[in-house]
Amino acid sequence: MSVASSGGPEYDELSWKFLNSEFARGTYANWPIERRLDAYLRHHELSELLNDGTAYRRLLDSVMDNIGPAHRLGILGLGGTP
């Protein structure tokens, strides 16, 4: 089952994978969040999410919802270093 064809927890799980990836910090820190998410999805061959506007929006919303908790847990640091 693909994330694009389902709802709920799959988006949350994928958003945490993104937030734990190099695309959420470091080299990509100065890129807009959408560009980083696009690069992450392409890198992991999840292009069906790029082509499904509703699924992409749900994933982006989940990423945005989890940025604060990820920062509080120390997953996301300040600045451009991993």
C-alpha positions as MATLAB code, in Angstrom:
seq = 'MSVASSGGPEYDELSWKFLNSEFARGTYANWPIERRLDAYLRHHELSELLNDGTAYRRLLDSVMDNIGPAHRLGILGLGGTP';
ca = [
       0.000    0.000    0.000;
       1.430    3.377   -0.948;
       1.208    6.475    1.186;
      -0.614    8.288   -1.610;
      -3.474    5.776   -1.571;
      -4.004    5.785    2.187;
      -4.500    8.291    4.947;
      -3.447    8.875    8.485;
      -0.432    7.400   10.229;
       1.528    6.754    7.036;
       1.913   10.496    6.489;
       3.063   10.987   10.064;
       5.600    8.166    9.761;
       6.958    9.498    6.483;
       7.153   13.040    7.851;
       9.304   11.798   10.760;
      11.551    9.932    8.322;
      11.971   13.173    6.390;
      12.676   15.171    9.559;
      15.324   12.617   10.552;
      16.982   12.806    7.137;
      19.803   14.944    5.799;
      17.177   16.837    3.772;
      15.822   18.460    6.947;
      19.145   20.049    7.930;
      22.772   20.546    6.987;
      23.428   21.103    3.310;
      19.744   21.696    2.602;
      19.026   24.062    5.514;
      18.728   27.139    3.276;
      16.313   25.502    0.827;
      12.557   26.137    1.173;
      10.792   23.270    2.957;
       8.908   22.262   -0.213;
      12.137   21.957   -2.209;
      13.708   19.814    0.526;
      10.638   17.579    0.704;
      10.619   17.238   -3.098;
      14.306   16.231   -3.068;
      13.664   13.704   -0.283;
      10.745   12.136   -2.160;
      12.722   11.919   -5.407;
      15.734   10.444   -3.596;
      13.534    7.737   -2.052;
      11.651    7.127   -5.318;
       8.304    8.281   -3.941;
       7.316   10.276   -7.001;
       3.655    9.231   -6.673;
       3.451   11.730   -3.805;
       4.897   14.482   -5.991;
       2.238   13.794   -8.612;
      -0.717   13.669   -6.194;
      -1.427   17.169   -4.933;
      -3.722   16.031   -2.121;
      -1.257   13.451   -0.819;
       1.633   15.912   -1.092;
      -0.315   18.557    0.863;
      -1.161   16.032    3.600;
       2.486   15.041    3.873;
       3.657   18.660    3.940;
       1.052   19.447    6.622;
       2.323   16.500    8.665;
       5.918   17.696    8.292;
       4.905   21.177    9.440;
       2.965   19.736   12.391;
       6.020   17.739   13.482;
       8.743   20.397   13.114;
       8.175   21.729   16.646;
       8.230   18.308   18.321;
      11.294   17.302   16.260;
      13.097   20.439   17.368;
      12.166   19.867   21.028;
      13.449   16.282   20.799;
      16.764   17.528   19.430;
      16.274   16.000   15.992;
      16.462   19.410   14.341;
      19.261   21.649   15.494;
      19.679   25.368   15.085;
      21.635   26.645   12.120;
      22.947   24.757    9.145;
      24.773   21.876   10.811;
      23.482   18.331   11.216;
];
